[in-house]
Amino acid sequence: MSDEEIRKLAAIMFTDMVGYSALSQRDEKLAQELLEEHRRLLREIFPRFNGTEIKTIGDAFLVEFGSALEAAQCAIEIQRTLAKRDADAPADRQIQVRIGIHIGDVVHRGGDVYGDGVNIASRIEPIAGPGGICVSMDVERQIRNALEARFEKLAPTDLKNISVPMDLFRIVLPWETKALPSKSEIRNRQSGSDKSETGRQRILTTSIAIVLLLASLLGYQLWRTRNQPAPRQDTSPVEDSARRARTEAAIIPEKSIAVMPFENLSSDKENAYFAEGIQDEILTRLSKIADLKVISRTSTQHYKSAPENLPEIAKQLAVAHILEGSVQKSGDSVRVNVQLIKAANDSHLWADSFDRKLTDIFSVESEVAKAIADQLRAHLSGREEQVITAKPTDNTEAYDAYLRGLAYTLKAGGNTPVNTLAAQKYFREAVRLDPKFALAWALLSSTESRGYISQNLQPTVGLREEARQAAETALTLQPNLGEAILAKGRYYYGCLKDYDTAVRYFEQARQFLPNSSQISESLAYVTRRRGQWDRSESYFNEAERLDPRNAFLLRQHASSYRLLRRFPEALRKYDQVLNITPDDVDTLAIKAAIAQAQGDLPRASALLAPLRPGADLNQALEQQVYQAIMERLPGPIIPRLKEILAQPDPALGFYTGQLRFWLGWAQEVAGDHDAAQESWRQARSELEPFLKEQPDNWGLIGDLALVNMGLGDKAAAFAFAEKGMSTVPIEKDAVDGPAPIEILARVAGANGGTRSRHWGPAESALDAV
């Protein structure tokens, strides 16, 4: 066995079966039977949350997780499963466990795990009580906004062999009714965890366990009763409205805030990007305070700078406070005005103005963040205070380029080729001007990794390498920069499809970016690619709680429904997008694609007819071509494609050749076989050169399969189709994996004599990233 040490950050769960020692003395056979059932039940649950069983210690489990959230979700599922089991079991056959969870550094050596993460989890576990879950403050801070559960803080607790008292929390389970344990109970439980307890102590422990078990069962039955449909009661509209208002107010955290778009008061309207950047930098600093709930800018950017209906907006975003502001930039001077508003009564809590030179703009962002934290009485750790006062660069020109790039990543149009190219350009400029600008390196890497997997940038080997180097440079400059850790995860996800490593980086980033919806969003994409659709759905919901009006996020969530052929749910989600960004061309095009898949061509036509997309809106353009072909009316779309192709944009890369394939298909359906052949020959000559730098681009490979099919080169068509399947195996990618299989089926179908009906590029992925 290797003695090599591997150190990493991990969430550790320690479980212990309540009363097992006492039961073994009374009835060894029954104790062994229940122990085996307990092990079987828990071992069925661990893998569902990516838990790795390290070892068993008698009736205890030591389990490692990649994230605190997965550990907590697993613990809740364990207690839920056992509570349901015990509800119908006699008292002497009850199985109850205590669970403790901590996150920290651990060391893997010789098949075992060591470190404070393990020690603390084992000391926390006895405090949980029968059927309970106890977590450290580090865990609670990471999951508080991600887990739909209530936390109750315990008194600072001295743990055996742990030098500093720890803040601990109990997760309140829905079926629980028992009160929190007292300090004396905590001490008794902790000392009672030692296997050397006396017989009298064991009997006392068993008695307490029975009492608490009955309380838990009663609580569970009450919970089940409360969750049954309540009988209808006649109440007045006024009473209903008041009750709804009380309920809504109760679920909005008091320490929650949304930062509205800052108004650009500069005489030069092109300085709008600068106002947007100041807003985002203040928001970013606030979002790194774990004690706050901060709504992402992608959800607030659709509002006006100083909206009149603040209570309604706060309700939509589920926050208690709103920050408004304005920025006036003139030469190298900047004036920033901000005001903090309590949304419920539209009252002003705090306001200030700051006049600074550009070189001192960071002090404004830090002062505003600290002032808001003070006003909302948010706890600031020492590390958080350092983070929000940090100065990312001393180079004002580099910072200006960074803000311009940031503006493109946040544009309402979303993750388009044009926006991605512009963001990449400005981030490259920022790191050229200041090679030590870690945050700019991180965003450059993230932009390139997302551009690689979405093909908004040409997915070349060179791009993949640049994304890797940018992420590593950022981490070398600032090892604890959350954005840099997130960028490294995106590189492993988007460029390498190394999902296990990506998840580890995403979860590590969470502790530095506690309010970032991008963590949950990234995990939603990973689990979707793995085919873990239910878990992906959970992560999407988690992301939307922090970013409820992010059109791109909502569109991706809808894409999951569409991939699963859950069309009604997909359409409802796309309508949410259109409520935020009315007349969004790509969203309307995808709704048309659903209508096409359902065989409703008139509805698809009604959605597509008003649109006139350019080549940069490839989703909408392709759906229009596909509609014309399915209706057998390609005449009008052919001159439109020729018009676009007459002035090709080099930035679109291989997509120009793909458009030429579509043109050939339309010409073939129109009966102009010679023109179609010429279009396909030209498409092949345009597409093939891209293979050298993009050998793993399954979309490019699929296009070449279909083009060669159209030209009658069966051998080449099948060769490319099979290469596509090996490039994106379905067992590794549930999103893109079906597309090469579909391409192969279309190639085979065309060679079977039904070519014109099977030539369309595979549509399984559409807009998914």
Steps between C-alpha positions, in 0.01 A plus 500: 500500500636841405616735775461802272319788668225692323373815672175664397194689620205271570174476691509221759190328638518291815198284592431290807216259575323603820480242780683226316738412785218464753291295256796267434512414870127432518447321167812444293314328215250787459778758528693332219188474285421871541864594443503318166170662395636839606814450292302387197265801513779755541720344234214531251480874573869605504564458122192702407675806644852411380599383846806276534497259793844514660444241769268364769589510868264256670158656451644829363567617145770742382398641160668761277319741264623749244271772636329604823168522317514140381593384850207690655254376235620145561460538877144628462413212267642251752289641782192519276543136395545381858208709629269345241630154581458550875146634465373145442758309707453381860693688767761230548587497129555873452816617322619849584828667416678818594683687224778759520642690202807722468698632204876542510838374389544123501793277413457170313769252592511123484130465422394708801419866562647722769491862604296758689209452258464143625569573867250784524225309314538211746473738798196679355303182436400418864353848541248440223281279717293203377363560152683835478760675287761734644733708278789736560478871425716449189243259361203717598644805323544306177154346488273754670379652170508173309305275732129539565529435871508694825812514716507540877823623655631315802691663783878519437616149578827358637582188300725230637866552393401812299670805651255773392124501573301461177176650374274212402160482334221243496309446176132509595328219313138547387365220719683603817324654800757453774676799651868570477722307741623686804868552578489219755337267247775588252767415753324175592466399136862580427632302793248226427652450157803322649474126463614455862173635648368314804196273495295756691587768247402265219161432658449876549599563138255236381219648710566848364513357149156337542348825627652700220399233252138531604528876468649462152224259395235736630674784316513299180130416521418866563717598203317250277167628623597863439610415147163348408268733304324719752120526493380811324411788728307805394704812566464851377725638223646741754592214736649300212707797388626568851590134550689490170685819590604357839618177335699683234660730757597203713698330224701808397823520700554833672869497399422492128567758229476566129720761330310687227675618180699815570398802294764639266509878557810554287469734203652224286231233478762248392609500864199283581732200527686681779183554706408135442846395614486701824159349576630150437816549705297619801262209455791256470651621826164466677448152358818379670346564843348166599261658753318684218270384224596697188311475171717463189530790260361295212165513683507873576634636170155491341367767738536877475765684698252649747175302466183635655344168602770391743275284725383300198855457368623391843218247510596365157861462611415384856716762674443745783730779379586681177815696418472777240783707361640722229846555352638811336839468332686803368861462396682332785236600760200296610199581717297209640167551679333208683197452721378197690124455516280274711263375235194420712431864586729671246698663783861616458738336746827651382639714219837647410697665219860430408729720292814317396771482241494195272806367681298491824172358369554170683476672836145610410393146418648372827353781714152448355515124559615546861236767568223274372629207706488727807148622421370145456693380808673234295783311665832551323777248549860616484547334163184661360613843617830450319322386184264797475780750557739339251625705206500281186743715298695826518472556126197716416521420128499126575202550730316695230558215249384249763175695556437508124547124479280447804221701337497259204476194725192653664322627189132417481558326166676225690769258398521588127807478273516880467487561876745219575756626247476855635540386861803289407657797319470737797612246761807425287569872491460529879757227574735641236495835679535338842633140494436476878125573469374166636129578470536589130694175439220307671224657290704454183527129575129467586400682181719273288388177665134591455570611144675168435212276606227722350706551181445875527879504461673265258571191720865463401781331687657846535188643666489209743863556594449874546206434733715264708793741524274793592337304784833378633648851482207636700540229764876554522445871559212451749450141619187590700328706230155345460471609138832330419394172662169519311690563175713190554182297550353642181815403312474138616128496417487689171833408344586156638162357609675387819190526713639362829781756508265778390261427787783510754601846381139624492441387858830649613400830341173503695675586828647814340188590297217422744238701308604402148224340295775400256607216730158334497458584132831330417405194705168487315688479170737229626223279637299553181792377287524199730133422443415573865190693405335520844817632662545746215146623555577553868811704418309711247238580766777587746662737248169668421442584866806728483449604138124483435494726192810378318364438150794283395468281810126460449557415134748230599253357752238493225750326274515210748123460480518509122775239485278275715203570271314662789371762261224665712750571780758622249250740343400643838866564580562662158200725567671609822798601286278698265344680797850626581630554146196540272549409134828319567575348161674180610233422762224538241699278264531225761126519568456451126734198516272346763199562275688329215579203724131476589405510132324837531651677199240784491590599857872481418445715191313765700793526742772508234343716230556841672868426571785616279815369667853549372769234490600576860155380614555154359229332710221709351641494147531120495147458633369721220682291237379178659142632505515591130632153414238317707227706337660421159506875433875580483474771234503811725778377733753427222565866402513587872783246555682619187480859627660404832766283336593775253677683786618225738630598843841336568424503872225243443758238400361167386143623540521662153557154350208370704275770354612390154388147583156637590493692171576179309225314682247775419609497135464120483146518640423774246601258224825676401732200539799655319493814720476280809804298394699818445399637842603175669835486321570854614383415854737203515795711384419760768445251782792259456781749585351553846555134592874552547453732798162361612541121484249439780226737379212256464279768339756557224545125454122454474475776238766325291312170529183661366678695225673186372169321518347767276789467256448123481828407669360225722835382636604847615153568642502181711861559609421849631177379663684226688780741598238730649367219719848426636567873559187547715404160645147506636605329824721803577270776375123471528451841332715481185542121492171425320580740214776293329274193525228701327748608231593136438134407476440778246798396292375140501146615422613713208695213353186295527324719247327765718768769490297818479307416815803427720763759426454746785781541753422334831305728731530320830721759667372826344593772754626284788847579640 
